[in-house]
Amino acid sequence: MEFTLYILILPLVSFLILGLVGYKMKPAVSGLLGSVLLGATTLLSYATAFFYFTAPRVDGAFAKLMPYNMKWLDFGGSLQFNLGILLDPISVMMLVVISTVSLMVHIYSMGYMRGEKGFQRYYAFLSLFTFSMLGLVLATNIFQMYLFWELVGVSSFLLIGFYYTKPEAVAASKKAFIVTRFADLGFLIGILLLSFYTGTFDFDKLCSCDPALFSGAIQASFLGYSVISVALALIFIGGAGKSAMFPLQIWLPDAMEGPTPVSALIHAATMVVAGVFLVARLFPVYNAFAPDVLHGIAYVGAFTSLFAAAIACVQTDIKRVLAFSTISQIGFMMVALGVSGMGTHEGTGYMAGMFHLFTHAMFKALLFLGAGAIIHAVHSNEMSNMGGLRKHLPVTHITFLIACLAISGIPPFSGFFSKDEILAASFSFSPLMGIAMSGIAGLTAFYMFRLYYKIFWGTPSEHKHTPHEAPALMTVPLIFLAVVTCVAGFIPFGEFVSSDGLIYEIHLDPTVAITSVLVACVAIGFATWMYKKGSNTMPDRLAITFSGLHTAASHRFYIDEVYLFITRKIIFDRISTPIAWFDRHIVDGFMNGISWSANRVAYLIRGFQSGNVQQYAYVFLIGTFLIVALALSQYINF
């Protein structure tokens, strides 16, 4: 599969062309160029998936293929940094996800971003982001992944801050960059610890879980924990930052200040699942040597999912509802990985997490692109400015409804199959975890249909211009993603065999499936009663009755305020300000004192450099007499 190299080359070429000479092109030409090259990348990704999954298996398992793997940096001994391409089931699946969603966003953006200043720059940034994500999932070693990981952070910063004249967008891009950088520091330290004790960066060697390879990391300890546990926990922190897990979720809702297609690409289907992919890539290592860390990941994922779902129930901005929905669904994926135990019946969780990653990418991209079509029609993000739009936006209405049903776990849509497996794995891990995740799934159905009814039903809002359906360039991607959402649940993930030879059986648990559907239907029914007509006063009465909880959820439980208090009042005022005073008055004062002293002495002796030859001769003679006198005195004493 030597052609897989072009999967990386084509988006990189697109970025270079559009970034360097795109300003000389007409906007339509630059958009078409970026879309065509991404289309070719998508076809190559599909070809890679077809040839990979139809190739003969080795001992019943898919092989790990490395069409390219070249040495780039040698640190001496066995530790070296390679650049290459690794093909295994999860990387090939991610190729399909990234290229498909990115292509839909490219096509959709030609309609949504038409007339925007910086259109060519926008497509250059899209290409850079796609290249970075593809490089991340194809990495053969953890250091190569980190390299592309940082490129993803840079490109997301550029896309979130695309509207650089808008202060909110600039602040959001900086917030995303800074928060993820703190998390990435943990990732880097974890990589250094892991590579120091194992002597390798390669995923192939690391995931072999050879006890001899990890013996040093297991025997060494830090604060009572083995170094391997500490390293894997730090690596997870990097993933938690990228995937907006609690308490590092604060950047994702603000990132909605970027263009809506960017939200679909970065914050629904690709960038935010990078953390899930990271844990999945190193899952054999977590499971073999740090199951306690894996369980911690499950608990963090469950809390994040509940936390974000509660906030989503009271948001009024359509994009922010979807942002918190994304955080909640990422929590579901992390729970699936955390409760899974490879090689046992609980291995279902691992595959369910990957399955949900795939299905979520499609229906969440559909939701964000649908939101873009709605915003395009009413020129507002607020649900209060919507209502009754089903008659004006029939295609958007149907596709949006399909996505809502899918994320709510209603059969036969794709979200039902993947979410049911996560719930089944949760129950096998702990009944309490299963009940908690089932309740969160019910909350998901409630807030999604609250969103749906407030947009398409309820009391129609008045608009200056009658809302109308988006152009074909925007509706065709909606239809495509809706079709995928309808059929993706029937993909035989239950026959998925990992490259390590372990079989993960996925099958519906009737008890869990029936219970989850009933919970979702009750939640949808409750949302229908409260929001369909728009005249029900129950939402307002509940907001008054539970005013404290409602206000706290509306303000995201004041997590942002806590961060601002810590940074401004403690770090800046109590730590940075005294350090700055010491630097300005003590350090700078000392150096300024030396400078003043040197200037003063120079001022006092400036007469010696007057340029007067007679004065120089006079001083010379005096000096000569002094030297002679000193010499004579020494001679006489002698």
Secondary structure by P-SEA (a helix, b strand, c coil): cccaaaaaaaaaaaaaaaaaccccccaaaaaaaaaaaaaaaaaaaaaaaaaaaacccccccccccccbbbbcccccccbbbbbbbbbcaaaaaaaaaaaaaaaaaaaaaacccccccaaaaaaaaaaaaaaaaaaaaacccaaaaaaaaaaaaaaaaaaaacccccaaaaaaaaaaaaaaaaaaaaaaaaaaaaaaaaccccccccccccccccccccccccccccaaaaaaaaaaaaaaaaaccccccccccccccccaaaaaccccccccaaaaaaaaaaaaaaacccaaaaaaaaaaaaaaaaaaaaaaaccccaaaaaaaaaaaaaaaaaaaaaacccccccaaaaaaaaaaaaaaaaaaaaaaaaaaaaaaaccccccccccccccccaaaaaaaaaaaaaaacccccaaaaaaaaaaaaaaaacaaaaaaaaaaaaaaaaaaaaaaaaccccbbbbbcccccccccccaaaaaaaaaaaacccccccccccccccbbbbbbbcaaaaaaaaaaaaaaaaaaaacccccccaaaaaaaaaaaaaaaaaaaccaaaaaaaaaaccccccccaaaaaaaaacaaaaaaaaaaaaaaaaaaaacccccccaaaaaaaaaaaaaaaaaaaaaaaaac
